[in-house]
Amino acid sequence: MTSKEKILDRIRARKGRGPVKREHADILEKRIREHARNIVPKRGQKLRSEQVGLFRSKLETLMATMEEVEKEADIPVRIQAYLKQHNLPSRLKISPSEEVSRLSWSDIPTLEVVSGAGHEEDIVGVSPAFAGIAETGTLMMISGAETPSTVNFLPENHIAILKMSRMKGSFEEAWDRLRDTMGEEGMPRTVNLISGPSRTGDIEQRLIMGAHGPKRLHVILVADGAKTD
């Protein structure tokens, strides 16, 4: 018996339930296979150029920032400018994904680029976004050996790189892309949906930034040849 089966077995025992009956299991399995959609808001069902505008609007409402670049080669110099603008150190912790590590970091000798998992002492983290969701200005991030979630959450400043071809109108479309890319049996251990920097208003009704994650979120949208119509 696996750890998962043991946990579910204990839950059933506490609820006084035995194993799921075959007819009920068939219904559950059918529902999982079909990926039935809920109501999808119309606001995200737009041309990609309009989705980008909606994504930016929602993102900025959530106190994050975004800029657009024409090509990947522009990313390091734009990150350097962002660090200077916010008086941040030049040391970056980047996800060890080929998508980020292949960038022309050596063109900016003043940047110290370290690849690997994030740590509490890291100030700036850079990672690739799996998808952008226009309807809410949300980033979909997946965990893995090359995309450790710690880079997204432990540094006080998070810079996410999003390709325009990965802009989706709705959550359903983003999940479709994930299933198509990873396969039903290869899903990542964790999928994080990030909407703006970390914040809380629990303490005396005052908004506190960076309570459970980064104080700043900056998205660099790369025009990677995706059609905008």
N, C-alpha and C positions, 0 to 999 in steps of 0.2 A: 504494500500500500504506500502510495506517495504521500509527501507532506500535505499536498493539496487535498488528497482524498481523506487524510486523517482529520484535517480541519473541518471539512464539510461533514464528515461523519459525526464529529462532536457537536456541530451545530444542529444536525438532525436529531441527535440524542436529546439535547436540551429542549428542543421543540416537540419532543415526543413523536417524531416522524421517522419512518423507515426509509428504505431506498425509494427513489422516484419510480413510479409505475411506468411501464413501457409506453403506454399511450400518452402519458404526460411528457415523457422524455422525447417522444417523436414530435410533439407540438413545439417543445423548446428548441430542438435541433433544427426544425423547419424554420422557425423564426430567426435563428442565428444565421442560417444559410442565406436567407432572402434579404437580409439587411434592409428591412422595410423603412421607408422614410417617414419622418414626421412632417409637419407643415414647414415648408421652406420659405422664409421671407422673400418678397420680391425685390427688396432693395439691393440684394447682391447679384441679381440676375441681369447683369449689364454687360456692355462691351468691356474688354479688359482695360482699356484706357479709363473708363468710368469707374471700374472696380478699384483701380489704383487711387483715384481721387477719393473714393469712399473710404478706402483703407487708411489713407493719410488722415482724413478728417476724423475718423473714429480713433485712430492711434493718438492723435494730438489731443483729443478730448480726454484721453486716458493719461495725459501728462507724459507721453513719450514723444520722441522726435524722429524725423525721417528725412533722408535726402536720396536723390537719384543720381546714378552714374551711368555712363554709356557703355563702359566695358570694365572687366575685372581688373585690368591694369591700373585703373583709377582708384581702386579701393585703398591701398596702403597710404597714398598721399592724402586722401580724404580723412582717413583715421588719424593721421598725424595732425591734421588741421583741427579735428574734433578734440584731441587730447590738449592741444595748445589753447583752444577756446575755453575749455573747462579747467585749465591749470592742473592737468592730470599727469602722472609720471609716464615716461616713454616705454615702460615695460608692459608687454602684452602677454596674457596667457591665452593661447589659441587652441581650439579643438584640433586633435591630430588627424583630422580628415584631409584627404587629398584636395578637396575643394577649397580649403582654407590654406593649407600648408604650401600649395603651389603658387600662391600669389607672390608677386615680385617684392617681397619684403626687403631684399638686399638693396633695392633702389633707394631705400630710406635708411641710411646707416645709423641715424640717431635712434631708431627703434630697437628695443631689445625684445625679441620674439622668442617665447618659450612655449613649446608644444606639450600638451598633456592634460591630466585632470585638473580641475580647479581646486584651489585651497583658500582658506580664510584670509591669508595674507595677500592674495592677489587683489589688485585694485581694478584692473580692466580685463574683461574676458571677451573673446571674439569667437563666435560659433555660427555655423550655417543653419538657416531655417529650412525645415522640410516643406513648409507651405505657409502662405499668408491667407487669411480668411477675411475677405472684404467686409462682410456684413457686420462684423464687430471690431475690426482692427486687431485681430488676434493672430499670433504666431503659433504654428504647430511645430514643436521640437520633438525629435525622437532620440532615445538613448541608445547607446551602443559603444563598442570599443573605440570607434573613431569620433563619436559625438557624446562624450561624457556629460551628463546633466549638471555636474558640478560647475562646469564653465559657465552655464546659464545662470546659476543661482548664488554661488559663493562670492565672486567679485562684486564690489559695490557698483560697478559700471558695466553694463552688458551691451555689446555691439553685435547685432544679428545681421548676417548677410542673407538677403532674400533675392532669388532670381525672379524676374518678372513672369517667366513661364510657369512659376509655381504659385501664382496668384489665383485663388479660387474664390468664387462668389459666396459659397456657403460651407458650413461645417461638413455637410454630407459629401460635397465634392472633394474636400480635403481627405476625408476618410476613404473615399473611393481611390484617390491617388495612392494612399498608404497601402491599401489592400492590393492594388495593381502592381505596386513597386516591390513590396515585401512578400506578397503571397500570404495565404491564410495561415500557413504553418510557420512563417518566418517573421511574425509580428514582433516589434521591439518590446523589451521588458516594460518600458515606460514611455508614454506619450504625454508631453507637457503642453498645455495650452496657455500661452502667456499673453495677457492683455495689459500692457503698460508696466511700469516699474512697481515694485512691491510697496504696498501702503496699508495702513490700518487707521481706523477712527475709533477704536475700542477704548483708548485711554482718554477719559474726560472729553470725549467727542471731538478731539483735536486730530487733524490729519497728520500722521507720522509717516514719512517716506523711508523706505529701506528696512521696514520692520522684520520682514521674513525673506529678504532677497535684495536684489540691486536697487539702489536709489535712483539710478538713471537707466533708461532703455533707449538705445538709438538704433534705427533700422537703416541699412544701406540697401536700396533697391537697385539691382543691376539689370539693365536692359540687355538680356542675353539673346536677342533675336526673336523674342516671342511676338506674335501678332497682337496688335492692340485693338483690332476690330473683330 
